Amino acid sequence: MKKTLCLKVLGFTILMLLSASLLYATGSQNTGSVPVKGNIILSTTTSTQDSGLLSYLLPIFTRETGYSVDVIAVGTGAALNMGRGGDADVLLVHARADEIQFVTDGYGTIRYDVMYNDFLVVGPNATTIAPNNNILQTLRSISSGNQPFVSRGDNSGTHTMELSLWRAAGIDVSSLSRYSSVGQGMGATLQMASEMRAYTLTDRATWLTWSKDGRINLPAVCEGSTELLNFYGVILVNPARHPHVNVEGAHTFANWLISPATQQLIGQFGIAEYGQPLFTPNAVNPR
């Protein structure tokens, strides 16, 4: 009798332990989670990944909505091409004119402003070119002084901005003997510029992230110009062109990004670590 009772108690104890382990493994300890709904494919620029923004936001999005996110971080040009080919459900990119054209051409259904930061020129030191806020003069100084410059060269939003600034400065990059077009993302481009003791154009978020952990040593040379503002938008891929896209998931993600709560999260990102936000939220009529 005692043996039977002991076996029952032992069996009950094992059952409780297994149940507790299962609850822990399935994440039931994360209060506020909702049931898994599915998966969406996000094609985005490398700066949202290299800055750590996605690692900060996406776990919260999944916990609150039930959608997991597969991230493909490439240059904005490549991200838009993925949208044209139906290889993503939603885009988060930063080349406003190209984004608007993407929607106008019928590849996207709608675009929302999400946030902005800014670009800056960074370089090996502040002696050859003194720190300033005149981007066109800075580029002319790099050109006239035959200074090395590393370009992303990947048709990204940053690369598009860089080329437009060279044109505005009246400089043909093909005439620059020390101009290197590397076809890399922002982090890799910064690292190459640091190793080569060269100048480059970067978004502030990636530059701050890579500078803080010591991967690069590139002081700011030109910053603060309104011409260097860097706007990000979220775009829904058009299901009329690509019926397989996850329309509900894409809408959920876009609406979540521009909601007041998420806009507040974006505005707080970076303050604790860098003493300043890495992005400024700017959703119009957030919901």
C-alpha positions in Angstrom: 0.0 0.0 0.0 2.8 2.4 1.0 4.7 1.4 -2.1 1.7 2.2 -4.3 1.2 5.6 -2.6 4.9 6.4 -3.0 4.7 5.5 -6.7 1.6 7.7 -7.2 3.3 10.7 -5.4 6.5 10.2 -7.5 4.4 10.0 -10.7 2.5 13.2 -9.8 5.8 15.0 -9.0 7.3 14.0 -12.3 4.2 15.1 -14.1 4.3 18.5 -12.5 7.9 19.0 -13.3 7.4 18.0 -16.9 4.4 20.4 -17.1 6.5 23.3 -15.6 9.3 22.6 -18.1 6.9 22.6 -21.0 5.4 25.9 -19.9 8.8 27.4 -19.6 10.0 26.1 -23.0 6.9 27.4 -24.8 7.4 30.8 -23.4 4.2 30.9 -21.2 6.2 32.9 -18.7 6.1 35.9 -21.1 2.9 37.6 -19.9 1.2 39.7 -22.5 2.1 37.4 -25.4 -0.6 36.6 -28.0 -0.9 33.3 -30.0 1.3 32.9 -33.0 -0.4 34.1 -36.1 2.2 33.6 -38.8 5.2 35.1 -40.4 6.0 38.1 -42.5 9.0 39.0 -44.7 10.5 42.4 -44.1 13.0 43.8 -46.6 14.8 46.7 -45.2 18.0 48.8 -45.3 21.1 47.6 -43.5 21.1 50.7 -41.2 17.9 49.5 -39.4 19.8 46.2 -38.6 23.3 47.5 -38.1 22.0 50.2 -35.6 20.3 47.5 -33.5 16.8 49.1 -34.0 15.2 45.9 -35.3 16.7 43.8 -32.5 15.0 46.3 -30.2 11.6 46.5 -31.9 10.8 43.1 -33.4 10.6 41.0 -30.3 8.1 43.5 -28.9 6.1 43.4 -32.2 6.0 39.6 -32.2 5.0 39.4 -28.5 2.2 42.0 -29.1 0.9 40.8 -32.4 1.8 37.1 -32.8 3.6 37.7 -36.1 7.3 36.6 -36.4 9.4 38.5 -38.9 12.0 37.3 -41.3 14.4 40.2 -42.0 16.3 40.6 -45.2 18.7 43.6 -44.7 20.0 45.0 -48.0 20.4 48.4 -49.6 17.3 50.3 -50.3 17.5 49.8 -54.0 17.7 46.0 -53.5 14.9 46.1 -51.0 12.7 47.9 -53.5 13.6 45.4 -56.1 12.5 42.6 -53.7 9.2 44.4 -53.4 8.8 44.6 -57.2 9.5 40.9 -57.4 7.1 40.0 -54.7 9.9 38.6 -52.5 8.8 40.6 -49.4 5.5 41.5 -47.8 6.5 44.9 -46.4 9.5 47.3 -46.8 11.2 49.7 -44.4 13.6 51.8 -46.4 15.0 55.3 -46.8 15.0 56.9 -50.2 11.8 58.9 -50.2 11.6 59.8 -53.9 12.2 56.2 -55.0 9.6 55.0 -52.4 6.9 57.3 -53.7 7.7 56.2 -57.3 7.4 52.6 -56.1 3.9 53.2 -55.0 3.0 55.4 -58.0 4.1 52.5 -60.3 1.7 50.2 -58.5 4.3 48.0 -56.7 3.1 49.2 -53.3 -0.3 50.1 -52.0 0.6 52.8 -49.5 3.7 54.4 -47.8 3.8 55.9 -44.3 6.5 58.1 -42.8 8.0 56.3 -39.8 11.1 58.2 -38.6 14.2 60.0 -39.6 17.8 60.6 -38.6 20.6 62.2 -40.6 23.7 61.5 -42.7 27.1 62.9 -41.9 30.5 62.7 -43.5 33.1 61.1 -41.3 36.8 60.8 -41.8 40.3 59.9 -40.5 40.9 63.2 -38.6 39.7 66.8 -38.2 42.9 68.5 -39.4 42.8 68.1 -43.2 39.1 69.2 -43.2 37.9 71.1 -40.2 34.5 70.1 -38.7 31.7 72.0 -40.4 28.0 71.9 -41.5 28.5 72.7 -45.2 28.2 69.4 -47.0 28.9 70.7 -50.5 32.0 72.5 -49.5 33.2 69.4 -47.6 32.9 67.3 -50.8 34.7 70.0 -52.8 37.5 69.9 -50.2 37.7 66.1 -50.4 37.9 66.4 -54.2 40.4 69.3 -54.4 42.6 67.7 -51.7 42.6 64.4 -53.5 41.4 62.7 -50.3 40.4 59.0 -50.2 36.6 58.4 -50.2 34.8 55.1 -49.7 31.3 54.8 -51.2 28.8 52.1 -50.5 28.2 51.7 -54.2 25.3 49.4 -53.6 22.3 51.5 -54.9 21.2 51.9 -51.3 19.4 55.0 -49.9 22.8 56.2 -48.5 24.5 55.6 -51.9 21.7 57.5 -53.7 22.0 60.4 -51.3 25.8 60.4 -51.7 25.7 60.6 -55.5 23.1 63.4 -55.4 25.3 65.4 -53.1 28.4 65.0 -55.4 26.2 66.2 -58.3 25.0 69.2 -56.3 28.6 70.0 -55.5 29.4 69.9 -59.2 31.7 66.9 -59.0 31.8 63.8 -61.2 32.9 60.9 -59.1 34.5 59.3 -62.1 37.1 62.1 -61.9 38.1 61.2 -58.4 41.3 59.0 -58.5 40.9 57.9 -54.8 37.2 57.2 -54.9 36.4 53.5 -54.0 33.0 52.1 -54.7 32.8 48.9 -52.6 29.3 47.5 -53.0 28.9 46.9 -49.2 26.4 47.7 -46.5 26.9 50.6 -44.1 28.8 48.8 -41.3 31.2 47.1 -43.7 31.8 50.4 -45.6 32.5 52.2 -42.3 35.0 49.5 -41.4 36.8 49.8 -44.7 36.9 53.6 -44.5 38.4 53.3 -41.0 41.0 50.8 -42.2 41.9 52.9 -45.3 41.9 56.2 -43.4 39.3 57.5 -45.8 36.2 59.6 -45.7 32.6 58.3 -46.2 29.0 59.3 -45.9 27.1 57.4 -43.2 23.8 57.4 -41.4 24.2 58.6 -37.8 22.7 55.5 -36.2 25.1 53.0 -37.7 28.1 55.3 -37.1 27.3 55.8 -33.4 26.8 52.0 -33.0 30.0 51.0 -34.6 32.0 53.9 -33.0 30.9 53.1 -29.5 32.1 49.5 -29.6 35.4 50.4 -31.1 35.0 48.8 -34.5 35.8 52.1 -36.2 37.7 55.3 -35.5 36.1 58.0 -37.8 35.3 61.4 -36.2 32.5 63.5 -37.6 33.7 66.0 -40.3 30.4 67.4 -41.6 27.0 67.2 -39.9 24.0 69.3 -39.1 23.0 70.4 -42.6 19.3 70.1 -43.5 20.4 68.6 -46.8 21.6 65.6 -44.8 18.3 64.6 -43.3 17.5 60.9 -43.8 13.8 59.9 -43.9 12.5 56.3 -43.5 9.2 55.0 -44.8 7.2 51.7 -44.5 5.6 50.4 -47.7 3.0 47.6 -48.2 3.7 45.4 -51.2 0.7 45.4 -53.6 -1.2 42.0 -53.5 -2.8 42.8 -56.8 0.6 42.2 -58.4 1.7 39.5 -55.9 -1.3 37.6 -54.5 0.8 35.5 -52.2 2.0 38.3 -50.0 0.9 38.3 -46.4 -1.5 41.3 -46.6 -2.8 41.1 -43.0 0.7 40.7 -41.5 2.1 43.6 -43.6 -0.8 45.9 -42.5 -0.3 44.8 -38.9 3.4 45.6 -39.0 2.9 49.0 -40.7 0.1 50.1 -38.4 2.2 48.9 -35.4 5.2 50.9 -36.5 3.3 54.2 -36.8 1.2 53.7 -33.7 1.8 56.2 -30.8 3.3 53.5 -28.5 5.8 52.3 -31.1 6.7 55.9 -32.1 7.5 56.5 -28.5 9.7 53.4 -28.5 11.6 54.6 -31.6 12.1 58.0 -30.0 13.7 56.4 -26.9 16.0 54.0 -28.8 19.6 54.9 -28.1 19.1 57.5 -25.4 20.3 55.2 -22.5 23.4 54.1 -24.4 24.4 57.1 -26.5 22.8 60.0 -24.7 20.7 60.8 -27.8 18.0 59.0 -29.8 19.3 57.3 -33.0 16.0 58.0 -34.8 13.3 60.6 -34.5 9.7 59.4 -35.0 7.7 61.3 -37.6 4.6 59.3 -38.4 1.8 61.5 -39.7 -1.5 60.9 -37.9 -0.1 57.9 -36.1 -2.6 55.2 -35.3 
